[in-house]
Amino acid sequence: MDTRSALRALVLALFLLAAPHGAGAGQFLAAVEDLPLMPGLAETAEGSLVFETPQGRIIEASAEGRLKPEAVQSFYDATLPQLGWQPVGGGFFRREGEVLTVTVGGVGGGRVLVHFSVLPE
């Protein structure tokens, strides 16, 4: 295990230990083993798309819940750098040859839809 992988595993373990206990705590997206699912969000029924290419993986996933879009964006802006994702701005993050996009939008009725996309850089 290289230093970056060991550091990422340590940060992930600390994140799990520091997360509040209860429903939704410590959950991750099914398609991305180290992308946390914010408490209050649930993956959508459509599920995820995972595709491996010679250039890298392509992942599409979404989640929704009764949260404020600003709170969701703040959660991911604060959490993802702890997992090695470097913020680029505007919901874009970069890590080890991949680009993650987190798009947050309101769908009405106090509900928010979050779309996650991982593509090779």
Phi and psi in degrees as GROMACS dihedral restraints (atoms count N, CA, C in turn):
[ dihedral_restraints ]
;  ai    aj    ak    al  type     phi  dphi    fc
    3     4     5     6     1   -78.1    20    10
    4     5     6     7     1   172.4    20    10
    6     7     8     9     1   -62.3    20    10
    7     8     9    10     1   -42.1    20    10
    9    10    11    12     1   -63.1    20    10
   10    11    12    13     1   -43.1    20    10
   12    13    14    15     1   -65.1    20    10
   13    14    15    16     1   -40.5    20    10
   15    16    17    18     1   -65.3    20    10
   16    17    18    19     1   -42.1    20    10
   18    19    20    21     1   -64.1    20    10
   19    20    21    22     1   -42.6    20    10
   21    22    23    24     1   -62.8    20    10
   22    23    24    25     1   -41.8    20    10
   24    25    26    27     1   -63.6    20    10
   25    26    27    28     1   -39.3    20    10
   27    28    29    30     1   -65.3    20    10
   28    29    30    31     1   -45.9    20    10
   30    31    32    33     1   -62.7    20    10
   31    32    33    34     1   -41.2    20    10
   33    34    35    36     1   -62.8    20    10
   34    35    36    37     1   -42.6    20    10
   36    37    38    39     1   -63.6    20    10
   37    38    39    40     1   -42.1    20    10
   39    40    41    42     1   -65.4    20    10
   40    41    42    43     1   -38.1    20    10
   42    43    44    45     1   -60.3    20    10
   43    44    45    46     1   -44.6    20    10
   45    46    47    48     1   -64.6    20    10
   46    47    48    49     1   -39.5    20    10
   48    49    50    51     1   -69.4    20    10
   49    50    51    52     1   -34.6    20    10
   51    52    53    54     1   -83.2    20    10
   52    53    54    55     1   -17.3    20    10
   54    55    56    57     1   -67.3    20    10
   55    56    57    58     1   144.9    20    10
   57    58    59    60     1   -64.4    20    10
   58    59    60    61     1   145.9    20    10
   60    61    62    63     1   -86.3    20    10
   61    62    63    64     1   151.0    20    10
   63    64    65    66     1   130.5    20    10
   64    65    66    67     1  -170.8    20    10
   66    67    68    69     1   -59.3    20    10
   67    68    69    70     1   129.2    20    10
   69    70    71    72     1    86.7    20    10
   70    71    72    73     1   -11.4    20    10
   72    73    74    75     1   -72.8    20    10
   73    74    75    76     1   136.3    20    10
   75    76    77    78     1    74.1    20    10
   76    77    78    79     1    16.2    20    10
   78    79    80    81     1   -89.0    20    10
   79    80    81    82     1   152.4    20    10
   81    82    83    84     1  -131.7    20    10
   82    83    84    85     1   158.0    20    10
   84    85    86    87     1   -61.3    20    10
   85    86    87    88     1   140.7    20    10
   87    88    89    90     1   -60.9    20    10
   88    89    90    91     1   -36.3    20    10
   90    91    92    93     1   -83.2    20    10
   91    92    93    94     1   -19.5    20    10
   93    94    95    96     1  -130.2    20    10
   94    95    96    97     1   104.9    20    10
   96    97    98    99     1   -60.5    20    10
   97    98    99   100     1   -21.3    20    10
   99   100   101   102     1  -122.9    20    10
  100   101   102   103     1    25.7    20    10
  102   103   104   105     1  -109.3    20    10
  103   104   105   106     1   108.9    20    10
  105   106   107   108     1   -68.6    20    10
  106   107   108   109     1   148.3    20    10
  108   109   110   111     1  -101.4    20    10
  109   110   111   112     1   113.4    20    10
  111   112   113   114     1   -56.2    20    10
  112   113   114   115     1   135.2    20    10
  114   115   116   117     1   -54.3    20    10
  115   116   117   118     1   133.5    20    10
  117   118   119   120     1   102.3    20    10
  118   119   120   121     1   -12.7    20    10
  120   121   122   123     1  -104.6    20    10
  121   122   123   124     1   148.5    20    10
  123   124   125   126     1  -132.3    20    10
  124   125   126   127     1   139.7    20    10
  126   127   128   129     1   -60.8    20    10
  127   128   129   130     1   144.5    20    10
  129   130   131   132     1   -73.0    20    10
  130   131   132   133     1   159.9    20    10
  132   133   134   135     1   -64.2    20    10
  133   134   135   136     1   -25.4    20    10
  135   136   137   138     1   -65.8    20    10
  136   137   138   139     1   -19.1    20    10
  138   139   140   141     1    77.3    20    10
  139   140   141   142     1  -157.4    20    10
  141   142   143   144     1  -122.8    20    10
  142   143   144   145     1   159.7    20    10
  144   145   146   147     1  -114.2    20    10
  145   146   147   148     1   126.5    20    10
  147   148   149   150     1  -128.3    20    10
  148   149   150   151     1   126.9    20    10
  150   151   152   153     1  -139.1    20    10
  151   152   153   154     1   127.3    20    10
  153   154   155   156     1   -97.5    20    10
  154   155   156   157     1   131.1    20    10
  156   157   158   159     1  -123.9    20    10
  157   158   159   160     1   165.9    20    10
  159   160   161   162     1   -60.1    20    10
  160   161   162   163     1   -27.4    20    10
  162   163   164   165     1   -83.2    20    10
  163   164   165   166     1   -16.5    20    10
  165   166   167   168     1   143.5    20    10
  166   167   168   169     1  -174.7    20    10
  168   169   170   171     1   -89.0    20    10
  169   170   171   172     1   151.8    20    10
  171   172   173   174     1  -122.7    20    10
  172   173   174   175     1   122.7    20    10
  174   175   176   177     1  -132.4    20    10
  175   176   177   178     1   133.4    20    10
  177   178   179   180     1  -127.5    20    10
  178   179   180   181     1   130.6    20    10
  180   181   182   183     1  -150.6    20    10
  181   182   183   184     1   158.7    20    10
  183   184   185   186     1  -146.4    20    10
  184   185   186   187     1   157.6    20    10
  186   187   188   189     1  -145.6    20    10
  187   188   189   190     1   157.9    20    10
  189   190   191   192     1  -144.6    20    10
  190   191   192   193     1   161.6    20    10
  192   193   194   195     1  -178.6    20    10
  193   194   195   196     1   176.9    20    10
  195   196   197   198     1   -93.6    20    10
  196   197   198   199     1    80.4    20    10
  198   199   200   201     1  -138.6    20    10
  199   200   201   202     1   162.0    20    10
  201   202   203   204     1   -82.1    20    10
  202   203   204   205     1   136.0    20    10
  204   205   206   207     1   -54.1    20    10
  205   206   207   208     1   -38.3    20    10
  207   208   209   210     1   -63.7    20    10
  208   209   210   211     1   -37.4    20    10
  210   211   212   213     1   -67.1    20    10
  211   212   213   214     1   -39.1    20    10
  213   214   215   216     1   -66.0    20    10
  214   215   216   217     1   -47.1    20    10
  216   217   218   219     1   -61.8    20    10
  217   218   219   220     1   -40.9    20    10
  219   220   221   222     1   -62.9    20    10
  220   221   222   223     1   -40.8    20    10
  222   223   224   225     1   -58.9    20    10
  223   224   225   226     1   -49.9    20    10
  225   226   227   228     1   -71.3    20    10
  226   227   228   229     1   -35.2    20    10
  228   229   230   231     1   -62.5    20    10
  229   230   231   232     1   -33.5    20    10
  231   232   233   234     1   -85.8    20    10
  232   233   234   235     1   -34.8    20    10
  234   235   236   237     1   -84.7    20    10
  235   236   237   238     1   -42.8    20    10
  237   238   239   240     1   -61.9    20    10
  238   239   240   241     1   -38.9    20    10
  240   241   242   243     1   -61.1    20    10
  241   242   243   244     1   -28.9    20    10
  243   244   245   246     1   -67.4    20    10
  244   245   246   247     1   -20.2    20    10
  246   247   248   249     1  -103.5    20    10
  247   248   249   250     1    14.5    20    10
  249   250   251   252     1    94.7    20    10
  250   251   252   253     1    -4.1    20    10
  252   253   254   255     1   -81.6    20    10
  253   254   255   256     1   119.1    20    10
  255   256   257   258     1   -88.6    20    10
  256   257   258   259     1   124.3    20    10
  258   259   260   261     1   -67.6    20    10
  259   260   261   262     1   136.9    20    10
  261   262   263   264     1  -107.1    20    10
  262   263   264   265     1   -25.7    20    10
  264   265   266   267     1   118.9    20    10
  265   266   267   268     1   150.6    20    10
  267   268   269   270     1    64.2    20    10
  268   269   270   271     1    31.0    20    10
  270   271   272   273     1    84.1    20    10
  271   272   273   274     1    10.3    20    10
  273   274   275   276     1  -104.5    20    10
  274   275   276   277     1   140.3    20    10
  276   277   278   279     1  -136.6    20    10
  277   278   279   280     1   153.1    20    10
  279   280   281   282     1  -130.9    20    10
  280   281   282   283     1   138.1    20    10
  282   283   284   285     1  -158.0    20    10
  283   284   285   286     1   126.7    20    10
  285   286   287   288     1    42.6    20    10
  286   287   288   289     1    53.1    20    10
  288   289   290   291     1    80.7    20    10
  289   290   291   292     1    11.0    20    10
  291   292   293   294     1  -125.2    20    10
  292   293   294   295     1   152.8    20    10
  294   295   296   297     1  -119.7    20    10
  295   296   297   298     1   128.1    20    10
  297   298   299   300     1  -108.8    20    10
  298   299   300   301     1   130.7    20    10
  300   301   302   303     1  -114.9    20    10
  301   302   303   304     1   128.2    20    10
  303   304   305   306     1  -116.0    20    10
  304   305   306   307     1   111.4    20    10
  306   307   308   309     1  -109.6    20    10
  307   308   309   310     1   123.7    20    10
  309   310   311   312     1  -116.6    20    10
  310   311   312   313     1   128.5    20    10
  312   313   314   315     1  -146.2    20    10
  313   314   315   316     1   147.7    20    10
  315   316   317   318     1   -78.8    20    10
  316   317   318   319     1   143.7    20    10
  318   319   320   321     1  -117.6    20    10
  319   320   321   322     1     9.3    20    10
  321   322   323   324     1    93.9    20    10
  322   323   324   325     1   159.5    20    10
  324   325   326   327     1    64.8    20    10
  325   326   327   328     1    23.6    20    10
  327   328   329   330     1    77.2    20    10
  328   329   330   331     1    10.4    20    10
  330   331   332   333     1   -99.1    20    10
  331   332   333   334     1   150.6    20    10
  333   334   335   336     1  -125.0    20    10
  334   335   336   337     1   143.6    20    10
  336   337   338   339     1  -115.2    20    10
  337   338   339   340     1   130.0    20    10
  339   340   341   342     1  -118.6    20    10
  340   341   342   343     1   126.3    20    10
  342   343   344   345     1  -111.7    20    10
  343   344   345   346     1   131.2    20    10
  345   346   347   348     1  -114.4    20    10
  346   347   348   349     1   133.6    20    10
  348   349   350   351     1  -136.6    20    10
  349   350   351   352     1   126.5    20    10
  351   352   353   354     1  -117.3    20    10
  352   353   354   355     1   125.6    20    10
  354   355   356   357     1  -132.9    20    10
  355   356   357   358     1   153.5    20    10
  357   358   359   360     1   -64.5    20    10
  358   359   360   361     1   146.9    20    10
